[in-house]
Amino acid sequence: MRRDIASNAPRLEGDAIVGDMITRATRHGLNVPLYRAAYCHLQVYAHQHTPGAAAQQPFK
């Protein structure tokens, strides 16, 4: 993912990597706030790099 971000890639594998880790941790009753924060940042990145996202309403 770091290489994808560095090359300004339009799509990351955040769901498959970080999202999966959150799902597995939740399944085992673990609290993973840093993974959740990282996932939030990846979602913002994905939204900003989605074609037509600039025309959408900004986050509130």
PDB file of N, H, CA, C and O in Angstrom:
ATOM      1  N   MET A   1       0.822  -1.181   0.000  1.00  0.00           N
ATOM      2  CA  MET A   1       0.000   0.000   0.000  1.00  0.00           C
ATOM      3  C   MET A   1       0.873   1.253   0.000  1.00  0.00           C
ATOM      4  O   MET A   1       0.498   2.256  -0.608  1.00  0.00           O
ATOM      5  N   ARG A   2       2.009   1.219   0.658  1.00  0.00           N
ATOM      6  H   ARG A   2       2.313   0.405   1.151  1.00  0.00           H
ATOM      7  CA  ARG A   2       2.868   2.402   0.687  1.00  0.00           C
ATOM      8  C   ARG A   2       3.307   2.782  -0.719  1.00  0.00           C
ATOM      9  O   ARG A   2       3.332   3.962  -1.070  1.00  0.00           O
ATOM     10  N   ARG A   3       3.654   1.780  -1.525  1.00  0.00           N
ATOM     11  H   ARG A   3       3.633   0.822  -1.240  1.00  0.00           H
ATOM     12  CA  ARG A   3       4.047   2.059  -2.911  1.00  0.00           C
ATOM     13  C   ARG A   3       2.884   2.608  -3.713  1.00  0.00           C
ATOM     14  O   ARG A   3       3.064   3.498  -4.544  1.00  0.00           O
ATOM     15  N   ASP A   4       1.686   2.081  -3.467  1.00  0.00           N
ATOM     16  H   ASP A   4       1.540   1.358  -2.791  1.00  0.00           H
ATOM     17  CA  ASP A   4       0.501   2.579  -4.168  1.00  0.00           C
ATOM     18  C   ASP A   4       0.246   4.043  -3.830  1.00  0.00           C
ATOM     19  O   ASP A   4      -0.063   4.842  -4.714  1.00  0.00           O
ATOM     20  N   ILE A   5       0.373   4.394  -2.562  1.00  0.00           N
ATOM     21  H   ILE A   5       0.623   3.745  -1.843  1.00  0.00           H
ATOM     22  CA  ILE A   5       0.166   5.782  -2.146  1.00  0.00           C
ATOM     23  C   ILE A   5       1.258   6.675  -2.731  1.00  0.00           C
ATOM     24  O   ILE A   5       0.971   7.770  -3.216  1.00  0.00           O
ATOM     25  N   ALA A   6       2.502   6.214  -2.687  1.00  0.00           N
ATOM     26  H   ALA A   6       2.735   5.325  -2.293  1.00  0.00           H
ATOM     27  CA  ALA A   6       3.619   6.995  -3.221  1.00  0.00           C
ATOM     28  C   ALA A   6       3.472   7.246  -4.716  1.00  0.00           C
ATOM     29  O   ALA A   6       3.890   8.290  -5.215  1.00  0.00           O
ATOM     30  N   SER A   7       2.882   6.295  -5.429  1.00  0.00           N
ATOM     31  H   SER A   7       2.542   5.446  -5.023  1.00  0.00           H
ATOM     32  CA  SER A   7       2.697   6.469  -6.868  1.00  0.00           C
ATOM     33  C   SER A   7       1.339   7.076  -7.203  1.00  0.00           C
ATOM     34  O   SER A   7       0.937   7.113  -8.365  1.00  0.00           O
ATOM     35  N   ASN A   8       0.627   7.556  -6.161  1.00  0.00           N
ATOM     36  H   ASN A   8       0.954   7.526  -5.217  1.00  0.00           H
ATOM     37  CA  ASN A   8      -0.671   8.197  -6.336  1.00  0.00           C
ATOM     38  C   ASN A   8      -1.677   7.267  -7.020  1.00  0.00           C
ATOM     39  O   ASN A   8      -2.468   7.694  -7.861  1.00  0.00           O
ATOM     40  N   ALA A   9      -1.630   6.004  -6.646  1.00  0.00           N
ATOM     41  H   ALA A   9      -0.988   5.657  -5.963  1.00  0.00           H
ATOM     42  CA  ALA A   9      -2.528   5.006  -7.227  1.00  0.00           C
ATOM     43  C   ALA A   9      -3.983   5.324  -6.871  1.00  0.00           C
ATOM     44  O   ALA A   9      -4.268   5.776  -5.762  1.00  0.00           O
ATOM     45  N   PRO A  10      -4.885   5.091  -7.795  1.00  0.00           N
ATOM     46  CA  PRO A  10      -6.287   5.410  -7.533  1.00  0.00           C
ATOM     47  C   PRO A  10      -6.967   4.419  -6.583  1.00  0.00           C
ATOM     48  O   PRO A  10      -8.016   4.728  -6.019  1.00  0.00           O
ATOM     49  N   ARG A  11      -6.386   3.247  -6.406  1.00  0.00           N
ATOM     50  H   ARG A  11      -5.533   2.996  -6.865  1.00  0.00           H
ATOM     51  CA  ARG A  11      -7.041   2.216  -5.599  1.00  0.00           C
ATOM     52  C   ARG A  11      -6.031   1.507  -4.711  1.00  0.00           C
ATOM     53  O   ARG A  11      -4.933   1.160  -5.147  1.00  0.00           O
ATOM     54  N   LEU A  12      -6.418   1.302  -3.473  1.00  0.00           N
ATOM     55  H   LEU A  12      -7.310   1.584  -3.120  1.00  0.00           H
ATOM     56  CA  LEU A  12      -5.573   0.577  -2.529  1.00  0.00           C
ATOM     57  C   LEU A  12      -6.286  -0.702  -2.127  1.00  0.00           C
ATOM     58  O   LEU A  12      -7.463  -0.891  -2.434  1.00  0.00           O
ATOM     59  N   GLU A  13      -5.576  -1.564  -1.449  1.00  0.00           N
ATOM     60  H   GLU A  13      -4.620  -1.410  -1.199  1.00  0.00           H
ATOM     61  CA  GLU A  13      -6.191  -2.799  -0.959  1.00  0.00           C
ATOM     62  C   GLU A  13      -6.466  -2.683   0.536  1.00  0.00           C
ATOM     63  O   GLU A  13      -6.255  -3.637   1.284  1.00  0.00           O
ATOM     64  N   GLY A  14      -6.935  -1.521   0.968  1.00  0.00           N
ATOM     65  H   GLY A  14      -7.107  -0.746   0.360  1.00  0.00           H
ATOM     66  CA  GLY A  14      -7.200  -1.267   2.377  1.00  0.00           C
ATOM     67  C   GLY A  14      -8.216  -2.207   2.984  1.00  0.00           C
ATOM     68  O   GLY A  14      -8.051  -2.665   4.115  1.00  0.00           O
ATOM     69  N   ASP A  15      -9.277  -2.499   2.229  1.00  0.00           N
ATOM     70  H   ASP A  15      -9.411  -2.127   1.310  1.00  0.00           H
ATOM     71  CA  ASP A  15     -10.294  -3.431   2.739  1.00  0.00           C
ATOM     72  C   ASP A  15      -9.707  -4.822   2.932  1.00  0.00           C
ATOM     73  O   ASP A  15      -9.940  -5.479   3.946  1.00  0.00           O
ATOM     74  N   ALA A  16      -8.945  -5.252   1.941  1.00  0.00           N
ATOM     75  H   ALA A  16      -8.756  -4.718   1.117  1.00  0.00           H
ATOM     76  CA  ALA A  16      -8.404  -6.610   1.983  1.00  0.00           C
ATOM     77  C   ALA A  16      -7.318  -6.771   3.048  1.00  0.00           C
ATOM     78  O   ALA A  16      -7.152  -7.860   3.599  1.00  0.00           O
ATOM     79  N   ILE A  17      -6.593  -5.720   3.336  1.00  0.00           N
ATOM     80  H   ILE A  17      -6.728  -4.836   2.888  1.00  0.00           H
ATOM     81  CA  ILE A  17      -5.491  -5.844   4.281  1.00  0.00           C
ATOM     82  C   ILE A  17      -5.896  -5.358   5.671  1.00  0.00           C
ATOM     83  O   ILE A  17      -5.968  -6.151   6.610  1.00  0.00           O
ATOM     84  N   VAL A  18      -6.156  -4.073   5.802  1.00  0.00           N
ATOM     85  H   VAL A  18      -6.097  -3.429   5.039  1.00  0.00           H
ATOM     86  CA  VAL A  18      -6.464  -3.504   7.117  1.00  0.00           C
ATOM     87  C   VAL A  18      -7.873  -3.891   7.564  1.00  0.00           C
ATOM     88  O   VAL A  18      -8.091  -4.229   8.727  1.00  0.00           O
ATOM     89  N   GLY A  19      -8.819  -3.839   6.642  1.00  0.00           N
ATOM     90  H   GLY A  19      -8.642  -3.564   5.697  1.00  0.00           H
ATOM     91  CA  GLY A  19     -10.191  -4.223   6.986  1.00  0.00           C
ATOM     92  C   GLY A  19     -10.283  -5.658   7.469  1.00  0.00           C
ATOM     93  O   GLY A  19     -11.029  -5.963   8.400  1.00  0.00           O
ATOM     94  N   ASP A  20      -9.526  -6.534   6.836  1.00  0.00           N
ATOM     95  H   ASP A  20      -8.921  -6.286   6.080  1.00  0.00           H
ATOM     96  CA  ASP A  20      -9.503  -7.938   7.246  1.00  0.00           C
ATOM     97  C   ASP A  20      -8.916  -8.094   8.649  1.00  0.00           C
ATOM     98  O   ASP A  20      -9.406  -8.891   9.449  1.00  0.00           O
ATOM     99  N   MET A  21      -7.864  -7.328   8.940  1.00  0.00           N
ATOM    100  H   MET A  21      -7.466  -6.681   8.290  1.00  0.00           H
ATOM    101  CA  MET A  21      -7.260  -7.390  10.278  1.00  0.00           C
ATOM    102  C   MET A  21      -8.255  -6.929  11.341  1.00  0.00           C
ATOM    103  O   MET A  21      -8.321  -7.513  12.423  1.00  0.00           O
ATOM    104  N   ILE A  22      -9.021  -5.894  11.043  1.00  0.00           N
ATOM    105  H   ILE A  22      -8.967  -5.419  10.164  1.00  0.00           H
ATOM    106  CA  ILE A  22     -10.031  -5.399  11.987  1.00  0.00           C
ATOM    107  C   ILE A  22     -11.107  -6.457  12.207  1.00  0.00           C
ATOM    108  O   ILE A  22     -11.530  -6.700  13.337  1.00  0.00           O
ATOM    109  N   THR A  23     -11.541  -7.079  11.123  1.00  0.00           N
ATOM    110  H   THR A  23     -11.198  -6.882  10.205  1.00  0.00           H
ATOM    111  CA  THR A  23     -12.564  -8.126  11.224  1.00  0.00           C
ATOM    112  C   THR A  23     -12.071  -9.282  12.082  1.00  0.00           C
ATOM    113  O   THR A  23     -12.798  -9.769  12.947  1.00  0.00           O
ATOM    114  N   ARG A  24     -10.849  -9.721  11.848  1.00  0.00           N
ATOM    115  H   ARG A  24     -10.258  -9.326  11.145  1.00  0.00           H
ATOM    116  CA  ARG A  24     -10.291 -10.840  12.626  1.00  0.00           C
ATOM    117  C   ARG A  24     -10.129 -10.471  14.096  1.00  0.00           C
ATOM    118  O   ARG A  24     -10.428 -11.276  14.978  1.00  0.00           O
ATOM    119  N   ALA A  25      -9.656  -9.256  14.359  1.00  0.00           N
ATOM    120  H   ALA A  25      -9.414  -8.602  13.642  1.00  0.00           H
ATOM    121  CA  ALA A  25      -9.482  -8.819  15.747  1.00  0.00           C
ATOM    122  C   ALA A  25     -10.821  -8.748  16.464  1.00  0.00           C
ATOM    123  O   ALA A  25     -10.939  -9.174  17.613  1.00  0.00           O
ATOM    124  N   THR A  26     -11.827  -8.212  15.791  1.00  0.00           N
ATOM    125  H   THR A  26     -11.732  -7.865  14.858  1.00  0.00           H
ATOM    126  CA  THR A  26     -13.162  -8.106  16.379  1.00  0.00           C
ATOM    127  C   THR A  26     -13.718  -9.483  16.697  1.00  0.00           C
ATOM    128  O   THR A  26     -14.338  -9.690  17.739  1.00  0.00           O
ATOM    129  N   ARG A  27     -13.491 -10.408  15.800  1.00  0.00           N
ATOM    130  H   ARG A  27     -12.987 -10.240  14.953  1.00  0.00           H
ATOM    131  CA  ARG A  27     -13.955 -11.783  15.997  1.00  0.00           C
ATOM    132  C   ARG A  27     -13.360 -12.401  17.265  1.00  0.00           C
ATOM    133  O   ARG A  27     -13.986 -13.246  17.904  1.00  0.00           O
ATOM    134  N   HIS A  28     -12.162 -11.979  17.617  1.00  0.00           N
ATOM    135  H   HIS A  28     -11.653 -11.292  17.098  1.00  0.00           H
ATOM    136  CA  HIS A  28     -11.485 -12.507  18.807  1.00  0.00           C
ATOM    137  C   HIS A  28     -11.630 -11.588  20.023  1.00  0.00           C
ATOM    138  O   HIS A  28     -10.991 -11.807  21.052  1.00  0.00           O
ATOM    139  N   GLY A  29     -12.464 -10.571  19.899  1.00  0.00           N
ATOM    140  H   GLY A  29     -12.983 -10.393  19.063  1.00  0.00           H
ATOM    141  CA  GLY A  29     -12.717  -9.683  21.024  1.00  0.00           C
ATOM    142  C   GLY A  29     -11.599  -8.702  21.319  1.00  0.00           C
ATOM    143  O   GLY A  29     -11.500  -8.191  22.435  1.00  0.00           O
ATOM    144  N   LEU A  30     -10.760  -8.433  20.338  1.00  0.00           N
ATOM    145  H   LEU A  30     -10.840  -8.847  19.432  1.00  0.00           H
ATOM    146  CA  LEU A  30      -9.647  -7.505  20.541  1.00  0.00           C
ATOM    147  C   LEU A  30     -10.028  -6.097  20.084  1.00  0.00           C
ATOM    148  O   LEU A  30     -10.737  -5.928  19.092  1.00  0.00           O
ATOM    149  N   ASN A  31      -9.558  -5.105  20.807  1.00  0.00           N
ATOM    150  H   ASN A  31      -8.982  -5.242  21.612  1.00  0.00           H
ATOM    151  CA  ASN A  31      -9.770  -3.714  20.455  1.00  0.00           C
ATOM    152  C   ASN A  31      -8.538  -3.234  19.703  1.00  0.00           C
ATOM    153  O   ASN A  31      -7.425  -3.333  20.220  1.00  0.00           O
ATOM    154  N   VAL A  32      -8.713  -2.721  18.504  1.00  0.00           N
ATOM    155  H   VAL A  32      -9.617  -2.640  18.083  1.00  0.00           H
ATOM    156  CA  VAL A  32      -7.577  -2.303  17.675  1.00  0.00           C
ATOM    157  C   VAL A  32      -7.785  -0.864  17.166  1.00  0.00           C
ATOM    158  O   VAL A  32      -8.025  -0.655  15.977  1.00  0.00           O
ATOM    159  N   PRO A  33      -7.692   0.112  18.058  1.00  0.00           N
ATOM    160  CA  PRO A  33      -7.977   1.490  17.660  1.00  0.00           C
ATOM    161  C   PRO A  33      -7.008   2.043  16.607  1.00  0.00           C
ATOM    162  O   PRO A  33      -7.415   2.850  15.772  1.00  0.00           O
ATOM    163  N   LEU A  34      -5.758   1.633  16.629  1.00  0.00           N
ATOM    164  H   LEU A  34      -5.427   0.977  17.307  1.00  0.00           H
ATOM    165  CA  LEU A  34      -4.819   2.148  15.622  1.00  0.00           C
ATOM    166  C   LEU A  34      -5.121   1.592  14.237  1.00  0.00           C
ATOM    167  O   LEU A  34      -4.974   2.298  13.239  1.00  0.00           O
ATOM    168  N   TYR A  35      -5.542   0.335  14.169  1.00  0.00           N
ATOM    169  H   TYR A  35      -5.662  -0.239  14.980  1.00  0.00           H
ATOM    170  CA  TYR A  35      -5.967  -0.221  12.877  1.00  0.00           C
ATOM    171  C   TYR A  35      -7.200   0.512  12.368  1.00  0.00           C
ATOM    172  O   TYR A  35      -7.312   0.787  11.173  1.00  0.00           O
ATOM    173  N   ARG A  36      -8.119   0.829  13.265  1.00  0.00           N
ATOM    174  H   ARG A  36      -8.028   0.606  14.235  1.00  0.00           H
ATOM    175  CA  ARG A  36      -9.331   1.552  12.867  1.00  0.00           C
ATOM    176  C   ARG A  36      -8.991   2.960  12.374  1.00  0.00           C
ATOM    177  O   ARG A  36      -9.583   3.438  11.406  1.00  0.00           O
ATOM    178  N   ALA A  37      -8.050   3.617  13.028  1.00  0.00           N
ATOM    179  H   ALA A  37      -7.570   3.229  13.814  1.00  0.00           H
ATOM    180  CA  ALA A  37      -7.617   4.945  12.584  1.00  0.00           C
ATOM    181  C   ALA A  37      -6.951   4.863  11.210  1.00  0.00           C
ATOM    182  O   ALA A  37      -7.212   5.688  10.334  1.00  0.00           O
ATOM    183  N   ALA A  38      -6.096   3.869  11.032  1.00  0.00           N
ATOM    184  H   ALA A  38      -5.883   3.199  11.743  1.00  0.00           H
ATOM    185  CA  ALA A  38      -5.443   3.683   9.735  1.00  0.00           C
ATOM    186  C   ALA A  38      -6.475   3.401   8.651  1.00  0.00           C
ATOM    187  O   ALA A  38      -6.373   3.922   7.540  1.00  0.00           O
ATOM    188  N   TYR A  39      -7.461   2.583   8.972  1.00  0.00           N
ATOM    189  H   TYR A  39      -7.544   2.161   9.874  1.00  0.00           H
ATOM    190  CA  TYR A  39      -8.514   2.250   8.001  1.00  0.00           C
ATOM    191  C   TYR A  39      -9.315   3.497   7.626  1.00  0.00           C
ATOM    192  O   TYR A  39      -9.676   3.685   6.465  1.00  0.00           O
ATOM    193  N   CYS A  40      -9.587   4.339   8.612  1.00  0.00           N
ATOM    194  H   CYS A  40      -9.293   4.186   9.555  1.00  0.00           H
ATOM    195  CA  CYS A  40     -10.293   5.595   8.355  1.00  0.00           C
ATOM    196  C   CYS A  40      -9.491   6.464   7.385  1.00  0.00           C
ATOM    197  O   CYS A  40     -10.057   7.028   6.449  1.00  0.00           O
ATOM    198  N   HIS A  41      -8.191   6.575   7.602  1.00  0.00           N
ATOM    199  H   HIS A  41      -7.731   6.116   8.363  1.00  0.00           H
ATOM    200  CA  HIS A  41      -7.337   7.357   6.714  1.00  0.00           C
ATOM    201  C   HIS A  41      -7.325   6.769   5.303  1.00  0.00           C
ATOM    202  O   HIS A  41      -7.319   7.509   4.320  1.00  0.00           O
ATOM    203  N   LEU A  42      -7.321   5.453   5.205  1.00  0.00           N
ATOM    204  H   LEU A  42      -7.325   4.851   6.004  1.00  0.00           H
ATOM    205  CA  LEU A  42      -7.347   4.813   3.883  1.00  0.00           C
ATOM    206  C   LEU A  42      -8.666   5.077   3.170  1.00  0.00           C
ATOM    207  O   LEU A  42      -8.685   5.245   1.951  1.00  0.00           O
ATOM    208  N   GLN A  43      -9.760   5.117   3.908  1.00  0.00           N
ATOM    209  H   GLN A  43      -9.744   4.981   4.898  1.00  0.00           H
ATOM    210  CA  GLN A  43     -11.057   5.418   3.306  1.00  0.00           C
ATOM    211  C   GLN A  43     -11.090   6.853   2.779  1.00  0.00           C
ATOM    212  O   GLN A  43     -11.630   7.107   1.702  1.00  0.00           O
ATOM    213  N   VAL A  44     -10.519   7.784   3.531  1.00  0.00           N
ATOM    214  H   VAL A  44     -10.081   7.578   4.405  1.00  0.00           H
ATOM    215  CA  VAL A  44     -10.454   9.178   3.074  1.00  0.00           C
ATOM    216  C   VAL A  44      -9.604   9.259   1.809  1.00  0.00           C
ATOM    217  O   VAL A  44      -9.990   9.918   0.843  1.00  0.00           O
ATOM    218  N   TYR A  45      -8.450   8.592   1.810  1.00  0.00           N
ATOM    219  H   TYR A  45      -8.137   8.056   2.595  1.00  0.00           H
ATOM    220  CA  TYR A  45      -7.583   8.569   0.628  1.00  0.00           C
ATOM    221  C   TYR A  45      -8.354   8.030  -0.581  1.00  0.00           C
ATOM    222  O   TYR A  45      -8.305   8.615  -1.663  1.00  0.00           O
ATOM    223  N   ALA A  46      -9.060   6.923  -0.396  1.00  0.00           N
ATOM    224  H   ALA A  46      -9.100   6.448   0.483  1.00  0.00           H
ATOM    225  CA  ALA A  46      -9.805   6.317  -1.495  1.00  0.00           C
ATOM    226  C   ALA A  46     -10.880   7.269  -2.006  1.00  0.00           C
ATOM    227  O   ALA A  46     -11.089   7.383  -3.213  1.00  0.00           O
ATOM    228  N   HIS A  47     -11.557   7.950  -1.094  1.00  0.00           N
ATOM    229  H   HIS A  47     -11.387   7.858  -0.112  1.00  0.00           H
ATOM    230  CA  HIS A  47     -12.598   8.893  -1.502  1.00  0.00           C
ATOM    231  C   HIS A  47     -12.000  10.050  -2.301  1.00  0.00           C
ATOM    232  O   HIS A  47     -12.574  10.482  -3.300  1.00  0.00           O
ATOM    233  N   GLN A  48     -10.854  10.545  -1.861  1.00  0.00           N
ATOM    234  H   GLN A  48     -10.387  10.194  -1.049  1.00  0.00           H
ATOM    235  CA  GLN A  48     -10.213  11.666  -2.543  1.00  0.00           C
ATOM    236  C   GLN A  48      -9.697  11.281  -3.922  1.00  0.00           C
ATOM    237  O   GLN A  48      -9.545  12.145  -4.785  1.00  0.00           O
ATOM    238  N   HIS A  49      -9.428  10.003  -4.143  1.00  0.00           N
ATOM    239  H   HIS A  49      -9.552   9.301  -3.442  1.00  0.00           H
ATOM    240  CA  HIS A  49      -8.887   9.555  -5.419  1.00  0.00           C
ATOM    241  C   HIS A  49      -9.920   8.852  -6.289  1.00  0.00           C
ATOM    242  O   HIS A  49      -9.570   8.219  -7.285  1.00  0.00           O
ATOM    243  N   THR A  50     -11.183   8.962  -5.917  1.00  0.00           N
ATOM    244  H   THR A  50     -11.466   9.477  -5.108  1.00  0.00           H
ATOM    245  CA  THR A  50     -12.265   8.394  -6.714  1.00  0.00           C
ATOM    246  C   THR A  50     -12.690   9.417  -7.759  1.00  0.00           C
ATOM    247  O   THR A  50     -12.976  10.562  -7.409  1.00  0.00           O
ATOM    248  N   PRO A  51     -12.738   9.034  -9.038  1.00  0.00           N
ATOM    249  CA  PRO A  51     -13.177   9.985 -10.064  1.00  0.00           C
ATOM    250  C   PRO A  51     -14.565  10.528  -9.726  1.00  0.00           C
ATOM    251  O   PRO A  51     -15.480   9.776  -9.392  1.00  0.00           O
ATOM    252  N   GLY A  52     -14.698  11.841  -9.820  1.00  0.00           N
ATOM    253  H   GLY A  52     -13.954  12.452 -10.092  1.00  0.00           H
ATOM    254  CA  GLY A  52     -15.970  12.492  -9.535  1.00  0.00           C
ATOM    255  C   GLY A  52     -16.194  12.793  -8.070  1.00  0.00           C
ATOM    256  O   GLY A  52     -17.227  13.364  -7.719  1.00  0.00           O
ATOM    257  N   ALA A  53     -15.268  12.433  -7.205  1.00  0.00           N
ATOM    258  H   ALA A  53     -14.429  11.969  -7.490  1.00  0.00           H
ATOM    259  CA  ALA A  53     -15.442  12.658  -5.771  1.00  0.00           C
ATOM    260  C   ALA A  53     -15.445  14.143  -5.439  1.00  0.00           C
ATOM    261  O   ALA A  53     -16.090  14.562  -4.479  1.00  0.00           O
ATOM    262  N   ALA A  54     -14.730  14.941  -6.225  1.00  0.00           N
ATOM    263  H   ALA A  54     -14.206  14.601  -7.006  1.00  0.00           H
ATOM    264  CA  ALA A  54     -14.682  16.380  -5.954  1.00  0.00           C
ATOM    265  C   ALA A  54     -16.051  17.019  -6.128  1.00  0.00           C
ATOM    266  O   ALA A  54     -16.348  18.031  -5.494  1.00  0.00           O
ATOM    267  N   ALA A  55     -16.882  16.442  -6.979  1.00  0.00           N
ATOM    268  H   ALA A  55     -16.641  15.619  -7.494  1.00  0.00           H
ATOM    269  CA  ALA A  55     -18.216  16.983  -7.202  1.00  0.00           C
ATOM    270  C   ALA A  55     -19.189  16.607  -6.096  1.00  0.00           C
ATOM    271  O   ALA A  55     -20.265  17.194  -5.986  1.00  0.00           O
ATOM    272  N   GLN A  56     -18.819  15.641  -5.285  1.00  0.00           N
ATOM    273  H   GLN A  56     -17.945  15.164  -5.374  1.00  0.00           H
ATOM    274  CA  GLN A  56     -19.696  15.199  -4.207  1.00  0.00           C
ATOM    275  C   GLN A  56     -19.590  16.140  -3.019  1.00  0.00           C
ATOM    276  O   GLN A  56     -18.675  16.959  -2.935  1.00  0.00           O
ATOM    277  N   GLN A  57     -20.532  16.009  -2.111  1.00  0.00           N
ATOM    278  H   GLN A  57     -21.275  15.344  -2.180  1.00  0.00           H
ATOM    279  CA  GLN A  57     -20.527  16.812  -0.892  1.00  0.00           C
ATOM    280  C   GLN A  57     -19.301  16.460  -0.060  1.00  0.00           C
ATOM    281  O   GLN A  57     -18.926  15.290   0.019  1.00  0.00           O
ATOM    282  N   PRO A  58     -18.679  17.441   0.554  1.00  0.00           N
ATOM    283  CA  PRO A  58     -17.551  17.135   1.445  1.00  0.00           C
ATOM    284  C   PRO A  58     -18.053  16.436   2.710  1.00  0.00           C
ATOM    285  O   PRO A  58     -19.241  16.490   3.030  1.00  0.00           O
ATOM    286  N   PHE A  59     -17.143  15.788   3.416  1.00  0.00           N
ATOM    287  H   PHE A  59     -16.179  15.745   3.157  1.00  0.00           H
ATOM    288  CA  PHE A  59     -17.498  15.138   4.665  1.00  0.00           C
ATOM    289  C   PHE A  59     -17.915  16.184   5.687  1.00  0.00           C
ATOM    290  O   PHE A  59     -17.406  17.304   5.682  1.00  0.00           O
ATOM    291  N   LYS A  60     -18.826  15.822   6.547  1.00  0.00           N
ATOM    292  H   LYS A  60     -19.240  14.912   6.551  1.00  0.00           H
ATOM    293  CA  LYS A  60     -19.265  16.729   7.621  1.00  0.00           C
ATOM    294  C   LYS A  60     -18.894  16.163   8.941  1.00  0.00           C
ATOM    295  O   LYS A  60     -19.173  16.772   9.974  1.00  0.00           O
TER     296      LYS A  60
END
